[in-house]
Amino acid sequence: MSNLAFDQQSYNYCALPLAAWACRPDQSRGRLHKEPESQYRTCFQRDRDRIIHSAAFRRLQYKTQVFVYHEGDHYRTRLTHTLEVAQIARTLARALMVNEDLAETVALAHDLGHTPFAHVGEDTLAECMKDVGGYDHNDQSLRVLTLLETRYPEWTGLNLTWETLEGVVKHNGPVTGKHRKKGNGKDLTVTLSWLQKQTDLRLDTHASVEAQIAALADDIAYNNHDVDDGLSAGLFSYKDIEAVPLLAEIKATIRRKYPGLADDKMLAGIVVREVMGAMVRDVLEETNRRLKEINPGGCEDIRSAGKQTVSFSPAMHDKVEQLRAFLYERMYRHYQVNRMRLKVSRIVRDLYEAFIEDYRILPDHWQVRFLEAGGEKDKRIHARIVADYIAGMTDRFAIREHERLFEIHNNLR
């Protein structure tokens, strides 16, 4: 990749001045495939727009966050979760005077590789794929962005900037040890291994401030909206959340502020809002403290800092871990959720085994891809194409596909 020559009018456009350690569009390392840039949008704005207009992004509307789509209209989906992450990322980025567009772009891209049925679907597919290359939703997000989206005749993927791809790859930290292929501290995951041969993503360094912001925004979003959804679903009560110190502190403050308010649903909404605000404030305070300590002169100083720059304080980190433990016990392992886990795990496994047994029951265009890639000769290619097909499904499509294949009377007259 080489630096692109940006139009002066394009790269100077920014709603606010940027800090020295922000990623600047005029200093981008470019794209995998050279193309002219827009006169009116920065390269990071174009990345964002390409993601929003992708088929994979639209499919997030019917992919599970915790509750399968038919269980209720008001629960978060993978799409609404992604939008909440992007909103928090923009808030943090603006307050820290870094590039809002890049932070939002990484936030919008981070979950594109999720299977139907959330982590249950991923765990099941990973188990199916353990001997044929493995499966990881972060790697699948990269696969969507670089290989699976086919909107341009000149190349596969969306041809995003180096900074966006780096952010997707390293938003959870350097790609070392536990961030590499599960069960193997040496090998890279499938798509990352391919991409690293195309361009050096400097896997042993930290990501940009903007990518780190997207990662923390993800933590803030899901911890809070899972409390909201768990309360709405009746998996635990407004009184039960007093078992979590952070929630209990906020709840006591709200009780003093609104002594006559008895609507638990409204009070719960206030708690979630205030907890989210407390987390955002904590991240800003801790990150500013770390920035003063690092004293970066540019974005490269962030990458080489040797530790995360964007972070919760130690005290807030402990409180967040207590909240996660509560949600794990009272929500993610609730018997109603476990029953749904059993059903959807069976759906994913049945689909995988059926398509592995006979590729000719795949849709026509997937059969063409299978034959062109040499899937008949290589079981790893066969399995990867099946995984791509299943991972791209929405919850409702996976359920219907399972019915079409296994319900004896489906579509029979």
MARVEX-272302 format. One line per 5 residues: number of its first residue (from 1); their letters; for each residue x, y, z of C-alpha. Coordinates in nm, 4 decimals. Layout:
<recs>
NUM) a) X/Y/Z ~ ... .
</recs>
This chain:
<recs>
1) msnla) 0.0000/0.0000/0.0000 ~ 0.1146/0.3497/-0.0705 ~ -0.0089/0.6835/0.0575 ~ -0.2857/0.8284/-0.1526 ~ -0.2833/1.1779/-0.2968 .
6) fdqqs) -0.5932/1.3360/-0.1467 ~ -0.7715/1.6388/-0.2813 ~ -0.7048/1.9344/-0.0499 ~ -1.0743/2.0126/-0.0227 ~ -1.1493/1.6545/0.0828 .
11) ynyca) -0.8926/1.5853/0.3514 ~ -0.9238/1.9234/0.5171 ~ -1.2899/1.8648/0.5880 ~ -1.3374/1.7953/0.9578 ~ -1.6080/1.9180/1.1931 .
16) lplaa) -1.3570/1.9694/1.4754 ~ -0.9781/2.0068/1.5009 ~ -0.7923/1.6806/1.5636 ~ -0.5431/1.5980/1.8349 ~ -0.1873/1.5175/1.7316 .
21) wacrp) -0.2442/1.1442/1.7994 ~ -0.5570/1.1180/1.5855 ~ -0.5605/0.9301/1.2547 ~ -0.5788/1.1835/0.9722 ~ -0.7329/1.0886/0.6388 .
26) dqsrg) -0.4599/1.2718/0.4456 ~ -0.2032/1.0464/0.6149 ~ -0.3842/0.7195/0.5401 ~ -0.1704/0.4278/0.4243 ~ -0.4188/0.3793/0.1434 .
31) rlhke) -0.6208/0.0849/0.0167 ~ -0.5368/-0.2627/-0.1081 ~ -0.6416/-0.1559/-0.4573 ~ -0.5695/0.1968/-0.5737 ~ -0.8684/0.4069/-0.6672 .
36) pesqy) -0.9412/0.7792/-0.6875 ~ -1.0722/0.9318/-0.3665 ~ -1.3816/1.1487/-0.3282 ~ -1.3643/1.5256/-0.3467 ~ -1.6344/1.5630/-0.0824 .
41) rtcfq) -1.5787/1.2773/0.1638 ~ -1.2655/1.1665/0.3437 ~ -1.1428/0.8112/0.2957 ~ -1.2788/0.7133/0.6381 ~ -1.6219/0.8559/0.5554 .
46) rdrdr) -1.6232/0.6472/0.2391 ~ -1.5294/0.3370/0.4382 ~ -1.8204/0.4037/0.6726 ~ -2.0622/0.4503/0.3844 ~ -1.9467/0.1337/0.2105 .
51) iihsa) -2.0104/-0.0658/0.5267 ~ -2.3559/0.0855/0.5810 ~ -2.4558/0.0039/0.2221 ~ -2.3261/-0.3537/0.2383 ~ -2.5556/-0.6561/0.2384 .
56) afrrl) -2.3825/-0.7905/0.5491 ~ -2.4720/-0.4764/0.7424 ~ -2.8396/-0.5031/0.6467 ~ -2.8501/-0.8655/0.7591 ~ -2.7576/-0.7605/1.1136 .
61) qyktq) -3.1197/-0.6493/1.1526 ~ -3.2278/-1.0119/1.1893 ~ -2.9298/-1.1515/1.3775 ~ -2.9470/-1.2251/1.7484 ~ -2.7830/-1.0170/2.0168 .
66) vfvyh) -2.9143/-1.2287/2.3050 ~ -3.2783/-1.2964/2.2126 ~ -3.3766/-1.4608/1.8839 ~ -3.5620/-1.2136/1.6622 ~ -3.9118/-1.3603/1.7074 .
71) egdhy) -3.9008/-1.3418/2.0885 ~ -3.9931/-0.9733/2.0911 ~ -3.9767/-0.6538/1.8883 ~ -3.8132/-0.4389/2.1556 ~ -3.5022/-0.6442/2.2288 .
76) rtrlt) -3.1698/-0.5480/2.0775 ~ -3.0651/-0.7118/1.7555 ~ -2.7103/-0.7259/1.6258 ~ -2.7931/-0.4181/1.4153 ~ -2.9296/-0.2012/1.6966 .
81) htlev) -2.6357/-0.3085/1.9126 ~ -2.3966/-0.1983/1.6371 ~ -2.5679/0.1394/1.6064 ~ -2.5444/0.1915/1.9825 ~ -2.1731/0.1062/1.9733 .
86) aqiar) -2.1205/0.3523/1.6876 ~ -2.3015/0.6304/1.8757 ~ -2.0925/0.5798/2.1892 ~ -1.7760/0.5614/1.9780 ~ -1.8524/0.8973/1.8191 .
91) tlara) -1.9152/1.0526/2.1606 ~ -1.5818/0.9275/2.2942 ~ -1.3930/1.0200/1.9779 ~ -1.5230/1.3747/1.9745 ~ -1.4452/1.4273/2.3438 .
96) lmvne) -1.0901/1.2978/2.2887 ~ -1.0500/1.5064/1.9697 ~ -0.9716/1.2104/1.7475 ~ -1.1263/1.0996/1.4196 ~ -1.4987/1.0368/1.4717 .
101) dlaet) -1.5435/0.8892/1.1251 ~ -1.2782/0.6212/1.1753 ~ -1.4036/0.5320/1.5247 ~ -1.7572/0.5003/1.3905 ~ -1.6406/0.2952/1.0925 .
106) valah) -1.4622/0.0363/1.3069 ~ -1.7667/0.0213/1.5362 ~ -1.9992/-0.0409/1.2409 ~ -1.7742/-0.3151/1.1027 ~ -1.6878/-0.5024/1.4209 .
111) dlght) -1.9791/-0.7513/1.4219 ~ -2.0325/-0.8153/1.0503 ~ -1.8915/-1.1665/1.0856 ~ -2.1316/-1.2869/1.3520 ~ -2.3298/-1.5995/1.2746 .
116) pfahv) -2.7042/-1.6239/1.3261 ~ -2.7995/-1.6850/1.6901 ~ -2.5118/-1.4835/1.8368 ~ -2.2347/-1.6601/2.0280 ~ -2.4271/-1.9882/2.0360 .
121) gedtl) -2.4155/-2.0003/1.6575 ~ -2.0476/-1.9106/1.6587 ~ -1.9587/-2.1703/1.9210 ~ -2.1434/-2.4392/1.7271 ~ -1.9879/-2.3465/1.3948 .
126) aecmk) -1.6425/-2.3261/1.5547 ~ -1.6877/-2.6759/1.6942 ~ -1.7900/-2.8042/1.3508 ~ -1.4878/-2.6334/1.1897 ~ -1.2237/-2.7201/1.4510 .
131) dvggy) -1.0390/-2.9661/1.2237 ~ -1.0771/-2.7714/0.8981 ~ -0.9395/-2.4258/0.9731 ~ -1.1605/-2.3115/1.2592 ~ -1.4117/-2.0298/1.2804 .
136) dhndq) -1.3906/-1.6929/1.4568 ~ -1.6374/-1.4058/1.4136 ~ -1.3627/-1.1418/1.4178 ~ -1.1867/-1.3166/1.1318 ~ -1.5204/-1.3578/0.9542 .
141) slrvl) -1.5816/-0.9817/0.9812 ~ -1.2515/-0.9309/0.8029 ~ -1.3556/-1.1914/0.5470 ~ -1.6789/-1.0053/0.4772 ~ -1.4924/-0.6775/0.4282 .
146) tllet) -1.2160/-0.8117/0.2061 ~ -1.3585/-1.1129/0.0202 ~ -1.7302/-1.1823/0.0532 ~ -1.8935/-0.8502/-0.0337 ~ -1.9052/-0.8287/-0.4134 .
151) rypew) -2.0202/-0.4805/-0.5095 ~ -1.7298/-0.3764/-0.7303 ~ -1.6148/-0.5295/-1.0606 ~ -1.2504/-0.4363/-1.0010 ~ -1.1987/-0.6326/-0.6764 .
156) tglnl) -1.3593/-0.8484/-0.4115 ~ -1.4568/-0.6911/-0.0813 ~ -1.5107/-0.3237/-0.0060 ~ -1.1504/-0.2076/-0.0577 ~ -1.1340/-0.0268/0.2747 .
161) twetl) -0.8414/0.1755/0.4046 ~ -0.5498/0.0246/0.5940 ~ -0.6590/0.2072/0.9108 ~ -1.0084/0.0596/0.9034 ~ -0.8796/-0.2929/0.8436 .
166) egvvk) -0.6211/-0.2466/1.1183 ~ -0.8965/-0.1319/1.3527 ~ -1.1119/-0.4368/1.2820 ~ -0.8158/-0.6714/1.3263 ~ -0.6610/-0.5115/1.6367 .
171) hngpv) -0.9488/-0.3409/1.8189 ~ -0.9017/-0.5924/2.1022 ~ -0.5266/-0.5400/2.1127 ~ -0.2171/-0.6724/1.9332 ~ -0.2685/-1.0008/1.7499 .
176) tgkhr) -0.0486/-1.2169/1.9696 ~ -0.1112/-1.5290/2.1756 ~ -0.4792/-1.5483/2.2696 ~ -0.5781/-1.3278/1.9740 ~ -0.4485/-1.5811/1.7255 .
181) kkgng) -0.6194/-1.9015/1.6155 ~ -0.7995/-2.0637/1.9057 ~ -0.5912/-2.3368/2.0618 ~ -0.2817/-2.2226/1.8762 ~ -0.0671/-1.9267/1.9759 .
186) kdltv) 0.1301/-1.9288/1.6495 ~ -0.1025/-1.9512/1.3505 ~ -0.3106/-1.6605/1.2299 ~ -0.6776/-1.7110/1.1594 ~ -0.7607/-1.7918/0.7966 .
191) tlswl) -0.8506/-1.4528/0.6523 ~ -0.5983/-1.2586/0.8565 ~ -0.3251/-1.4911/0.7326 ~ -0.4260/-1.4115/0.3744 ~ -0.4569/-1.0370/0.4367 .
196) qkqtd) -0.1244/-1.0120/0.6156 ~ 0.0392/-1.1350/0.2958 ~ -0.1250/-0.8488/0.1060 ~ -0.0255/-0.5747/0.3481 ~ 0.1595/-0.5590/0.6789 .
201) lrldt) -0.0925/-0.4736/0.9499 ~ 0.1826/-0.4606/1.2129 ~ 0.0081/-0.7186/1.4250 ~ 0.2366/-0.6874/1.7252 ~ 0.1418/-0.3230/1.7889 .
206) hasve) -0.1694/-0.1689/1.9387 ~ -0.4381/-0.0214/1.7204 ~ -0.5176/0.3456/1.6779 ~ -0.7002/0.5432/1.9464 ~ -1.0073/0.5320/1.7236 .
211) aqiaa) -1.0094/0.1502/1.7081 ~ -0.9533/0.1255/2.0824 ~ -1.2493/0.3592/2.1322 ~ -1.4688/0.1278/1.9237 ~ -1.3704/-0.1667/2.1454 .
216) laddi) -1.4568/0.0159/2.4693 ~ -1.7796/0.1459/2.3158 ~ -1.8736/-0.2175/2.2471 ~ -1.8204/-0.3072/2.6141 ~ -2.0225/-0.0078/2.7328 .
221) aynnh) -2.3086/-0.0774/2.4932 ~ -2.3627/-0.4473/2.5507 ~ -2.3225/-0.4397/2.9291 ~ -2.5882/-0.1728/2.9567 ~ -2.8370/-0.2849/2.6969 .
226) dvddg) -2.8190/-0.6423/2.8259 ~ -2.9313/-0.5115/3.1654 ~ -3.2162/-0.3313/2.9903 ~ -3.3179/-0.6352/2.7841 ~ -3.2832/-0.8739/3.0776 .
231) lsagl) -3.5172/-0.6578/3.2863 ~ -3.7656/-0.6302/2.9978 ~ -3.7622/-1.0084/2.9516 ~ -3.8206/-1.0693/3.3223 ~ -3.5002/-1.2706/3.3610 .
236) fsykd) -3.4254/-1.0653/3.6712 ~ -3.6063/-0.7865/3.8545 ~ -3.5358/-0.4233/3.9275 ~ -3.4676/-0.5252/4.2874 ~ -3.2257/-0.8006/4.1769 .
241) ieavp) -2.9839/-0.5510/4.0199 ~ -2.8960/-0.4248/4.3672 ~ -2.6656/-0.7292/4.3805 ~ -2.4342/-0.5420/4.1408 ~ -2.2436/-0.2649/4.3267 .
246) llaei) -2.2319/-0.0268/4.0284 ~ -2.6055/-0.0625/3.9627 ~ -2.6858/-0.0393/4.3331 ~ -2.4922/0.2888/4.3629 ~ -2.6741/0.4432/4.0694 .
251) katir) -3.0094/0.3090/4.1877 ~ -2.9637/0.4686/4.5326 ~ -2.8837/0.8031/4.3712 ~ -3.1928/0.7835/4.1517 ~ -3.4128/0.6905/4.4492 .
256) rkypg) -3.2995/1.0079/4.6250 ~ -3.3550/1.2180/4.3138 ~ -3.7026/1.0764/4.2360 ~ -3.8452/0.9700/4.5761 ~ -4.2042/0.9576/4.4520 .
261) laddk) -4.1399/0.7648/4.1273 ~ -4.2721/0.4081/4.1553 ~ -4.2595/0.2981/3.7893 ~ -3.9921/0.0250/3.7906 ~ -3.9714/0.0220/3.4110 .
266) mlagi) -3.8944/0.3925/3.3969 ~ -3.6568/0.3697/3.6923 ~ -3.4716/0.0849/3.5214 ~ -3.4326/0.2970/3.2097 ~ -3.2869/0.5793/3.4176 .
271) vvrev) -3.0430/0.3369/3.5831 ~ -2.9181/0.2079/3.2486 ~ -2.8772/0.5610/3.1140 ~ -2.6884/0.6787/3.4202 ~ -2.4617/0.3726/3.4284 .
276) mgamv) -2.3756/0.4245/3.0631 ~ -2.2928/0.7882/3.1351 ~ -2.0756/0.6876/3.4302 ~ -1.8812/0.4435/3.2139 ~ -1.8267/0.7023/2.9405 .
281) rdvle) -1.7024/0.9593/3.1938 ~ -1.4685/0.7037/3.3469 ~ -1.3196/0.6080/3.0086 ~ -1.2611/0.9730/2.9220 ~ -1.0929/1.0469/3.2553 .
286) etnrr) -0.8725/0.7364/3.2480 ~ -0.7819/0.7795/2.8823 ~ -0.6867/1.1440/2.9308 ~ -0.4700/1.0379/3.2236 ~ -0.2947/0.7781/3.0082 .
291) lkein) -0.2513/1.0240/2.7221 ~ -0.0708/1.2629/2.9560 ~ 0.1493/0.9756/3.0711 ~ 0.2329/0.8610/2.7176 ~ 0.2527/1.2154/2.5784 .
296) pggce) 0.2114/1.0989/2.2182 ~ 0.3328/1.3196/1.9371 ~ 0.1347/1.1270/1.6758 ~ -0.0725/0.8163/1.6105 ~ 0.2395/0.6000/1.5827 .
301) dirsa) 0.3183/0.6731/1.9477 ~ -0.0192/0.5223/2.0381 ~ 0.0579/0.2064/1.8417 ~ 0.3973/0.1635/2.0066 ~ 0.2880/0.2617/2.3604 .
306) gkqtv) 0.3035/-0.0979/2.4828 ~ -0.0386/-0.0825/2.6476 ~ -0.3947/0.0185/2.5790 ~ -0.4495/0.3934/2.5769 ~ -0.8299/0.3856/2.5866 .
311) sfspa) -0.9446/0.2071/2.9005 ~ -1.1636/0.1934/3.2070 ~ -0.9985/0.2916/3.5326 ~ -0.9018/-0.0054/3.7549 ~ -1.1942/0.0713/3.9877 .
316) mhdkv) -1.4477/0.0839/3.7034 ~ -1.2964/-0.2255/3.5439 ~ -1.3671/-0.4197/3.8638 ~ -1.7245/-0.2926/3.8708 ~ -1.7770/-0.3876/3.5068 .
321) eqlra) -1.6465/-0.7379/3.5782 ~ -1.8994/-0.7693/3.8624 ~ -2.1742/-0.6622/3.6235 ~ -2.0604/-0.9173/3.3659 ~ -2.0630/-1.1925/3.6276 .
326) flyer) -2.4210/-1.0989/3.7219 ~ -2.5350/-1.0995/3.3588 ~ -2.3627/-1.4305/3.2918 ~ -2.5358/-1.5979/3.5818 ~ -2.8778/-1.4352/3.5658 .
331) myrhy) -2.9173/-1.3799/3.1920 ~ -2.6824/-1.5679/2.9584 ~ -2.7307/-1.8927/3.1523 ~ -3.0996/-1.8456/3.2380 ~ -3.2962/-2.1601/3.1612 .
336) qvnrm) -3.5094/-1.9843/2.8993 ~ -3.1973/-1.8688/2.7168 ~ -3.0420/-2.2153/2.7562 ~ -3.3463/-2.3770/2.5974 ~ -3.3136/-2.1485/2.2988 .
341) rlkvs) -2.9387/-2.2235/2.2886 ~ -3.0202/-2.5931/2.2556 ~ -3.2575/-2.5325/1.9650 ~ -3.0418/-2.2953/1.7651 ~ -2.7257/-2.5008/1.8184 .
346) rivrd) -2.9029/-2.7934/1.6612 ~ -3.0115/-2.5788/1.3669 ~ -2.6548/-2.4670/1.2915 ~ -2.5082/-2.8145/1.3326 ~ -2.7756/-2.9776/1.1157 .
351) lyeaf) -2.7213/-2.7224/0.8384 ~ -2.3443/-2.7623/0.8491 ~ -2.3546/-3.1409/0.8380 ~ -2.6080/-3.1436/0.5541 ~ -2.4048/-2.9076/0.3340 .
356) iedyr) -2.0820/-3.0937/0.4103 ~ -2.2439/-3.4228/0.3145 ~ -2.3707/-3.2897/-0.0177 ~ -2.2724/-2.9501/-0.1601 ~ -2.5368/-2.9876/-0.4312 .
361) ilpdh) -2.8095/-2.8855/-0.1874 ~ -2.6473/-2.5418/-0.1608 ~ -2.8129/-2.2664/-0.3688 ~ -2.6914/-2.2521/-0.7294 ~ -2.4581/-1.9528/-0.6961 .
366) wqvrf) -2.2941/-2.1096/-0.3902 ~ -2.2429/-2.4321/-0.5869 ~ -2.0704/-2.2290/-0.8594 ~ -1.8428/-2.0713/-0.6010 ~ -1.7751/-2.4119/-0.4506 .
371) leagg) -1.6681/-2.5583/-0.7868 ~ -1.4626/-2.2539/-0.8880 ~ -1.2722/-2.2659/-0.5576 ~ -1.1961/-2.6382/-0.5893 ~ -1.4173/-2.7485/-0.3037 .
376) ekdkr) -1.4583/-3.0968/-0.4513 ~ -1.0855/-3.1577/-0.4105 ~ -1.0197/-2.9862/-0.0776 ~ -1.2310/-3.0501/0.2313 ~ -1.1031/-2.7283/0.3929 .
381) ihari) -1.2292/-2.5215/0.1016 ~ -1.5567/-2.7135/0.1131 ~ -1.5957/-2.6431/0.4851 ~ -1.5013/-2.2752/0.4500 ~ -1.7632/-2.2159/0.1825 .
386) vadyi) -2.0262/-2.3875/0.3968 ~ -1.9188/-2.1719/0.6919 ~ -1.9410/-1.8560/0.4782 ~ -2.2933/-1.9511/0.3736 ~ -2.4131/-2.0289/0.7264 .
391) agmtd) -2.2391/-1.7297/0.8872 ~ -2.4108/-1.4944/0.6462 ~ -2.7577/-1.6200/0.7376 ~ -2.9959/-1.4221/0.9520 ~ -3.1781/-1.6008/1.2342 .
396) rfair) -3.5010/-1.6245/1.0392 ~ -3.3293/-1.7438/0.7200 ~ -3.1435/-2.0163/0.9125 ~ -3.4706/-2.1307/1.0729 ~ -3.6460/-2.1399/0.7348 .
401) eherl) -3.3532/-2.3148/0.5662 ~ -3.3598/-2.5774/0.8393 ~ -3.7330/-2.6225/0.7890 ~ -3.6883/-2.6536/0.4119 ~ -3.4259/-2.9258/0.4574 .
406) feihn) -3.5579/-3.1212/0.7523 ~ -3.9344/-3.0651/0.7893 ~ -4.0815/-3.3538/0.5914 ~ -4.3978/-3.1706/0.4856 ~ -4.2385/-2.8328/0.4158 .
411) nlr) -4.3222/-2.7227/0.0590 ~ -4.4768/-3.0613/-0.0183 ~ -4.8303/-3.0883/-0.1517 .
</recs>
